[in-house]
Amino acid sequence: MIRYFSLLLIILMVGCAGDPDRDKPWLGTLRHELGYLGARNWVIVAEAAFPIHSRRGLTVVQINGEIPDVVDAVERVIEEKSHVKPRLYVAAEAESIPYDYAPGIKRYHGQLDEALHGRETVQLEHSMLLNMISDASKTYRVLIIKTRSALPYTSVFMELGSGYWDAESESALRGLMEGDRKP
């Protein structure tokens, strides 16, 4: 964990002159992390109050950004890395939050839709998403990018899958293998 913070500190200290992402120095850390994260790893773009569990397998990076901007940047970095493709999850509770309880929630939804570039999301209860992360972190890496966003239930969960092998391909392969095994 110390090496990740050291890497982030080096990126911030060196500066990014001439870099189009100079206002987002954490993108270098993200590019590095995604370079070796693969299928079954997770990336979470989290709200400010997102609970951080004390468990091995979790890496936390805190940045000065809002969730829609960070999700957009993460999507762009993932597109650069053709070895992974995300499945996106959001908390089902976010759709039911009244504006009176969370001013800015409607604007957030519009910004998030834009940041997702039409990608489909799966809505699950927040507690279920936290359980999925807890289970995944027992075996796989989970990168949590904690933002300054202060709206409840707005974290975006990304389960990484293979960018070059999908469930349909896997199913077809298993079917072929089953055919080879039968007498």
C-alpha positions in Angstrom: 0.0 0.0 0.0 2.9 2.3 0.8 4.2 2.0 -2.8 0.9 3.2 -4.2 0.9 6.3 -2.1 4.6 6.8 -2.9 3.9 6.5 -6.6 1.0 9.0 -6.3 3.3 11.4 -4.3 6.0 11.2 -7.0 3.5 11.9 -9.7 2.2 14.9 -7.9 5.7 16.2 -7.1 7.2 15.8 -10.6 4.2 17.5 -12.2 2.7 16.9 -15.6 3.9 19.8 -17.8 2.6 19.3 -21.3 0.3 16.5 -20.2 -3.3 16.9 -21.2 -4.3 15.2 -17.9 -2.1 17.6 -15.8 -5.2 18.6 -13.8 -5.7 14.9 -12.9 -2.3 13.6 -11.8 -4.0 10.5 -10.2 -4.6 9.2 -13.8 -1.0 8.0 -13.9 -1.6 5.9 -10.8 -4.8 4.6 -12.3 -3.2 3.7 -15.6 -0.5 1.8 -13.6 -3.0 0.0 -11.5 -5.2 -1.0 -14.4 -2.1 -2.3 -16.3 -2.0 -5.3 -14.0 -5.5 -5.6 -12.7 -7.5 -8.2 -14.6 -10.7 -10.2 -14.6 -12.5 -10.4 -11.3 -10.7 -7.4 -9.9 -12.8 -4.4 -8.9 -12.6 -0.6 -9.2 -14.9 1.6 -7.1 -15.3 5.3 -7.6 -16.6 6.2 -4.2 -18.4 9.0 -2.4 -16.6 10.8 0.4 -18.4 8.8 3.2 -17.8 5.4 1.6 -16.7 2.9 4.3 -13.1 1.6 4.0 -12.7 -1.9 5.3 -9.5 -2.9 6.9 -8.7 -5.9 4.7 -5.8 -7.0 2.6 -6.6 -6.7 -1.1 -8.1 -3.2 -0.8 -6.1 -0.2 -2.1 -7.5 3.2 -1.5 -6.6 6.4 -3.4 -8.2 9.6 -2.3 -8.5 12.3 -5.0 -9.9 15.8 -5.3 -12.7 15.1 -7.9 -16.4 14.4 -8.3 -17.7 11.0 -9.1 -19.0 11.7 -12.7 -15.6 13.3 -13.7 -13.7 10.4 -12.2 -16.0 7.7 -13.7 -15.5 9.4 -17.1 -11.7 9.3 -16.7 -11.7 5.7 -15.4 -13.8 4.7 -18.5 -11.3 6.4 -20.8 -8.3 4.6 -19.1 -10.1 1.2 -19.2 -10.7 1.8 -23.0 -6.9 2.3 -23.3 -6.4 -1.1 -21.6 -8.0 -3.6 -24.0 -7.4 -6.5 -21.6 -10.3 -5.6 -19.3 -13.9 -4.5 -19.7 -16.1 -3.4 -16.8 -19.5 -4.4 -15.6 -21.0 -1.4 -13.9 -23.1 -1.5 -10.7 -24.8 1.3 -8.9 -26.9 1.4 -5.7 -30.6 1.0 -6.3 -31.3 3.4 -3.5 -29.9 6.4 -5.5 -32.9 6.5 -7.8 -35.3 7.0 -4.9 -33.5 9.7 -3.0 -35.7 12.9 -2.8 -34.0 16.1 -3.9 -35.0 17.7 -0.5 -32.7 15.2 1.3 -29.8 15.4 -1.2 -29.8 18.6 -3.2 -27.9 18.1 -6.4 -28.9 14.4 -6.8 -30.8 15.1 -10.1 -27.9 16.9 -11.6 -25.6 14.1 -10.5 -27.7 11.5 -12.3 -27.5 13.5 -15.5 -23.8 13.9 -15.2 -23.3 10.3 -14.4 -25.3 9.2 -17.4 -23.1 11.4 -19.6 -19.9 10.0 -18.0 -21.0 6.4 -18.6 -21.3 7.0 -22.4 -24.3 4.8 -22.7 -22.9 1.8 -20.8 -25.5 -0.3 -19.1 -25.5 -0.4 -15.3 -26.9 -3.0 -12.9 -28.8 -1.7 -9.9 -28.4 -3.6 -6.7 -29.0 -2.6 -3.0 -26.0 -0.9 -1.5 -25.6 -3.5 1.2 -25.4 -6.3 -1.5 -22.7 -4.3 -3.4 -20.7 -4.0 -0.2 -21.0 -7.7 0.5 -19.8 -8.4 -3.1 -16.8 -6.2 -2.5 -16.1 -7.9 0.8 -16.2 -11.3 -0.8 -14.1 -10.3 -3.8 -11.4 -8.7 -1.7 -10.7 -12.1 0.0 -9.2 -13.3 -3.2 -8.9 -10.4 -5.7 -7.7 -6.8 -5.7 -10.1 -4.0 -5.1 -9.1 -0.4 -6.0 -11.2 2.2 -4.3 -10.9 5.8 -5.6 -12.4 7.9 -2.9 -13.7 11.3 -4.2 -15.0 14.4 -2.6 -18.6 13.8 -3.8 -21.1 14.2 -0.9 -24.3 12.5 -2.1 -25.5 9.3 -0.6 -25.5 6.0 -2.5 -23.7 7.4 -5.5 -20.6 5.2 -5.6 -20.0 3.4 -8.9 -18.8 -0.2 -8.7 -16.8 -1.7 -11.7 -16.3 -5.4 -11.8 -13.5 -6.0 -14.3 -13.9 -8.8 -16.8 -11.8 -9.9 -19.7 -11.7 -7.5 -22.5 -11.1 -10.2 -25.1 -13.2 -13.1 -23.8 -16.8 -12.8 -22.9 -19.4 -15.0 -21.2 -20.8 -16.1 -24.6 -17.4 -17.2 -25.8 -16.8 -19.1 -22.5 -20.2 -20.8 -22.8 -19.5 -21.8 -26.5 -16.1 -23.2 -25.4 -17.6 -25.2 -22.6 -20.2 -26.6 -25.0 -17.5 -27.7 -27.4 -15.5 -29.3 -24.6 -18.6 -31.2 -23.4 -19.1 -32.5 -27.0 -15.6 -33.8 -27.1 -16.0 -35.7 -23.8 -19.1 -37.6 -24.8 -18.6 -41.1 -26.2 
